[in-house]
Amino acid sequence: MRAHDNPFSTDRLLKLRYLPQNETWDGIYRRLEALRFHAAIVGPEGSGKTTLLEDLQPFLRASGFAPHLIYLSTEARPIKLQRLAAILPQANPSCAVLLDSAELLGRAAWAYCRWRLRNAGGVIITAHCAGRLPILVKCSTSPELLRLLLDKLCVADHSRACFAEDVFLKHAGNIRAALLDYYDQFARV
Amino acid sequence: MEQLVIEIEGRKKVFLPGDMLRGRIRWSCAETPKTAELRLFWYTRGKGTAHSELVEGLRYDRAGPSESHNFDFKLPLAPYSFSGKLITLTWALELDIEGCSDPAVEEFVVSPFGKEVQLNASL
């Protein structure tokens, strides 16, 4: 199968948005408000943390914030304070800073972030582990979630979709890796 | 009804590198557009990060709700349109009228071989 026909091509995968597990969007929004927009999205790799972070932006705008999303994973590592100073915005109460992959920040860098963002109206991070900010959502995955995403990608080949559980287990629940595995499977067709 | 149309001269779908790409665009919008632009670009799809490059653009200042214009672009010598298992490179024209309906896109092939280059990548 050629790349542009592959249902798992990146442009199609990027159209998949976060699907709340065992809760509703309203519940997430209410909790975020209760946490005064300072919160963490935690979970293992490929569990939808970044997607959820991105999908919070419309709600933040509707709440009167100007969201500022920073992908730390695109930065050279280790992330130095000088670089942080350049990429962090001048935070004010109407600014909500969304930091993806905050686990990449060492202790000093995180302390610097907290200080720089002390006036921000909101700070929402994603991280693999809890501990830096109160937890908004613990992202988790399941074979059912993978099947749901296969449906959304309109994968008509159910014989492959039936193996969702195997692919899920093979990648230890990392949905991103599972979908890339499907890309390779379909590319061989 | 809002309508954005890109018509490539002779309904050609395949071009040689360096060819002239000519045609006509027209739009009919409910309101006066904020901006109107025709873009010549290529983009990639497949596994991994997608890339795109704007090659040339034509802006139509003070555009009215309904207009039509001729266009011509000289296509560059590269890259060729190609497709493999990992990546596809596609050439396209995009007519983007802000404040109207979704952009219109017309894809075409740029290749010296009369069709897109097929790559046989193994995974």
Chai-1 contact restraints between the chains, C-beta under 6 A:
chainA,res_idxA,chainB,res_idxB,connection_type,confidence,min_distance_angstrom,max_distance_angstrom,comment,restraint_id
A,R2,B,S83,contact,1.0,0.0,6.0,A-B,restraint_1
A,A3,B,R45,contact,1.0,0.0,6.0,A-B,restraint_2
A,A3,B,G46,contact,1.0,0.0,6.0,A-B,restraint_3
A,A3,B,L86,contact,1.0,0.0,6.0,A-B,restraint_4
A,A3,B,I87,contact,1.0,0.0,6.0,A-B,restraint_5
A,A3,B,T88,contact,1.0,0.0,6.0,A-B,restraint_6
A,H4,B,R45,contact,1.0,0.0,6.0,A-B,restraint_7
A,H4,B,T88,contact,1.0,0.0,6.0,A-B,restraint_8
A,S9,B,R45,contact,1.0,0.0,6.0,A-B,restraint_9
A,S9,B,G46,contact,1.0,0.0,6.0,A-B,restraint_10
A,T10,B,A50,contact,1.0,0.0,6.0,A-B,restraint_11
A,D11,B,R45,contact,1.0,0.0,6.0,A-B,restraint_12
A,D11,B,A50,contact,1.0,0.0,6.0,A-B,restraint_13
A,Y183,B,K47,contact,1.0,0.0,6.0,A-B,restraint_14
A,D184,B,L123,contact,1.0,0.0,6.0,A-B,restraint_15
A,A187,B,K85,contact,1.0,0.0,6.0,A-B,restraint_16
A,A187,B,L123,contact,1.0,0.0,6.0,A-B,restraint_17
